[in-house]
């Protein structure tokens, strides 16, 4: 069962990466076309959600970031819980290499970013280049790695899950301002009700949806990023099935929500967050400290951190290289980890609030440049290695 869930995840993520790329390209295209006013007017338009005593007004972009992306992080939380309990992260012998590589992929990009950003206000964006966009990375690997060992895909997936855990932790610690305790208490109470609901084996799924909505609404009012609400709510979902010999509740949620997240929510976020006007782009935006820090953090920092940490573990015989994979292929996958895109854009939006338009432009420039460089270099390395392998097929692959 664990293998089936993992393979389904890989297929969906790899396919959605192409749609993500198209959505981002469309956003940039519209932002620089005759419809640019309509595009920026749409993503910036204020929109009010009111239900009883709950009333909030945000722009369309902010609703996507605070509302729809909470569902994305709910699915991320489900995947983390599943992998820790029954999947790749449940086997300690397989954990050492991707965990240490993921940590290296956080420390090195952050260090490179701070080399350019210094200690001023720009330093707040240091977590931006530490993220990996698993959909883009897996899509790139799928396009050029059909004859490469499947262990590389599992290594990349596991590393990305650890990367997600680190990203969620950083969001919770670094980007929580103006904390309001009463809504925090409401969110915790709603989480407690969801946890109790998990003990009711035949609880209707609608009850879980209502519980999630309550957790999300209280969190939005509390000043905490709603991404944490998504992950926290996911931790309350039980793995046990509602009926004997049926998939577990958590698996049902994963399988039903993941296509909507992969093919609708993430592309919509990419479309709305990636667009920026090239006509208004200044030299200071392209070579500014934030843009350079993010771009080089993703392109250089990720490959140095991931490959360097993994190589150290292997050389010291604390872990083994993924079965059947060559050193050059491990390096190619390390390059793909520099595709930050949606996760980096999301963190960059949190690091530099809406009023800091110049920094946000630099974030977009840096994320797109760093991600494109990482994708191009990684795909080139892996394609070259695959060509040297010849026409033979690797073992069964997802």
Buried (B, 14 or more C-beta within 10 A) or exposed (E): EBEEBBBBBBEBBBBBBBBBBEBBBBBBEBBBEEEBEEBBEBBEEEEEEEEEEEEBEBBBBBBBBBBBBBBBBBBBBBBBBBBBEBBBBEEEEBBBBBBBBBBBBBBBBBBBBBBBBEEEEBBBBBBBBBBBBBBBBBBBBBBBBEBBBBBBBBBBBBBBBBBBBBBBEBBBEBBBEEEEEEBBEBBBEBBEBBBEBBEEEEBEEEEBEBBBBBBBBBBBBBBBBBBBBBBBBBBBBBBEBBEEEEBBBBBBBBBEBBEBBBBBBBBBBBBBBBBBEEEEBEEEBBEBBBBBBBBBBBBBBBBBBBBBBBBBBBEEEEBEBBEEBBEEBBBBBBBBBBBBBBBBBBBBBBBBEEEBEEBBBBBBBBBBBBBBBBBEBBBEBBBEBBEEBEEEEBEEBB
